[in-house]
Amino acid sequence: MAIVSHERARTGRASELVLLALSLVLTLSAFAQIGLATSGKLPAALWTQGGAFALLALVAHLLVRWRAPYADPVMLPVVLTLNGIGLAMIYRIDVAYEAAGRSGDNVDRQVVWTVVGIAAAVAVLWFLRDHRVLRRYTYTAMVLGLLLLMLPLVPGLGVSINGARIWIHLGSLLSFQPAELAKIVLAVFFAGYLVSSRDNLALAGPKVLGLQLPRPRDLGPILLAWAVSLAVLVFERDLGTSLLFFGLFVAMLYVATERLSWVLIGLVLFAGGALAAAALFPHVGARFDVWLHALDPAVYNRDPGGSGQVVQGLFGMASGGLMGTGWGAGEPQLVPYANSDFIIASLGEELGLTGLIAILALYLVLAERGMRAAIGARDGFGKLLASGLAFVIAFQCFVVVGGVTRLIPLTGLTMPFLALGGSSLVSNWIIVALLMRISDAARRPAPPAPEPAPHPVRAAGHPGRPEGAEPTDGQPTEVVTLQ
């Protein structure tokens, strides 16, 4: 007799709680080391802010345990660790600014944005019980995404900072970067569109040099995405958002069709657009000059648009060496925008190459867990959405680190969860909540199959044959009811 074992699937919530405790210890120890290195005593707000951070982590854990019990147990601890490291580095630079007589209250604002970001993630997990609901709003997401991209161009609402018109002012104190939210809703649109159209996009077209190209009439979507990304680059002078928007679409198009030709076409279009923009628009050409000739005195001393920021960041990372100067023992404030665009250079100076590799490994784990959720999703929309959101995080990290290390030109994007900035932090917390919702659906055990209905012969019995036995001649059995 077969014995059926009903073993309860593991949710991983206990492992998540242990990892959250390690994340909290790492964050508090960073703050403590900074205080001891800079003033010889623990920071005054260590226990209050540390307690608030611990409370937020506990609330998020309990909410996930309740609303998404099968969500990936590694995502939340990894994100809280990155967020905590970012807060510690921003606090370190605030201390250095105050010592130099400059204003240094950025960490308090970033703590507030952290609370808002976690609250936004909690709201997503609370109200969005099934990610497939988002597919109903495919074209609504397209319209909303385009509106968000165009908001900075509205007179009186958009504002230009450092030559890029990517910010909007809401009141006298609050500023926001709508492109950060646009990348989320555009990922929803791309996923909904591609899951419906991938059969047409994957049809065979002409074959050139052994490469199967798409049909000319199917090039419309990628040409439209290319045109919109160029429009963002031209009118808003935002190279980073343009690159991220176009790269997101090409990556999701490849996942949907599994055709390398789309990637090659995307690379050709991007290279052509970048070269044309560098030749036609001075602000793009200046980025290329900084990338190619950063140590040239003429480029270094140029104001504005010089390479001093890049070079100072490189010197800072070089002074950190392999193990770094230690928390609070470096001079990260010498680099302009050390707590936002160049926070990677600041961390490289005080944590060294080893610390940077550890931080990048955390991003790698987060992206891998997002891709794992995409692979495990049982629906095409969830697969595309999760892969697109995971790609956004990984690609944004590559672009930022590549720009700081001069692997590629600077783009103006910010490092997710680390850099100072409320719009980026809130948007990336929403991305993590969506990934956790999809992973919850992917890891949730399938409902048990219903038991078959009892056979009528077994229920009524049959003379001359034991109850439950099947006929031996393979013929249907007639059941006779005597009146």
Number of C-alpha atoms within 10 A of each C-alpha: 3 4 5 6 6 7 6 7 10 12 18 15 19 13 12 20 19 11 19 24 15 13 24 20 15 15 22 21 15 20 24 20 20 25 21 14 14 17 11 11 12 16 16 10 10 15 13 10 15 17 14 14 20 19 12 17 21 15 15 18 22 15 16 24 18 12 17 23 22 24 26 25 25 19 22 24 24 20 22 23 23 21 22 26 23 26 25 24 28 26 23 28 26 21 23 21 17 12 12 11 9 11 12 18 15 16 21 15 12 21 18 11 19 24 16 16 22 23 18 18 22 21 14 20 23 16 9 16 15 14 18 15 10 19 19 12 14 19 17 15 22 20 14 16 23 16 14 19 23 18 18 25 19 10 9 9 14 21 17 14 9 9 13 17 20 25 21 21 15 11 8 6 6 9 17 18 22 21 28 22 21 22 25 22 24 26 26 28 25 27 28 25 18 22 20 14 14 16 11 14 21 20 14 12 15 11 11 8 6 7 13 17 21 20 16 9 10 15 14 11 17 18 15 12 19 22 16 17 24 22 16 22 23 17 14 22 22 24 24 20 24 24 22 20 21 23 23 22 23 23 19 23 28 17 17 24 19 14 19 15 15 22 16 14 17 22 15 12 16 19 12 12 17 19 13 13 18 17 14 12 13 13 19 23 18 20 22 19 19 24 21 16 14 20 15 13 12 12 20 19 13 13 10 10 19 20 25 20 21 24 19 17 25 19 14 25 27 16 17 24 16 16 15 23 19 18 23 26 17 22 17 28 18 16 22 16 15 22 29 19 25 27 28 25 28 29 29 30 31 26 26 23 19 14 18 21 13 12 21 16 12 18 20 16 16 23 23 17 21 30 22 19 28 26 18 18 22 14 15 17 24 31 25 28 32 32 27 30 26 26 21 24 21 19 17 19 19 15 22 26 23 15 21 24 18 17 14 17 22 23 21 18 23 24 24 25 26 27 27 27 23 22 18 24 26 23 24 25 26 22 23 23 26 24 29 29 28 31 28 26 23 23 19 18 12 8 6 7 6 6 6 6 6 9 11 11 15 13 10 13 15 16 7 6 10 10 13 15 11 15 10 6 7 7 8 8 12 8 11 8 6 4 3
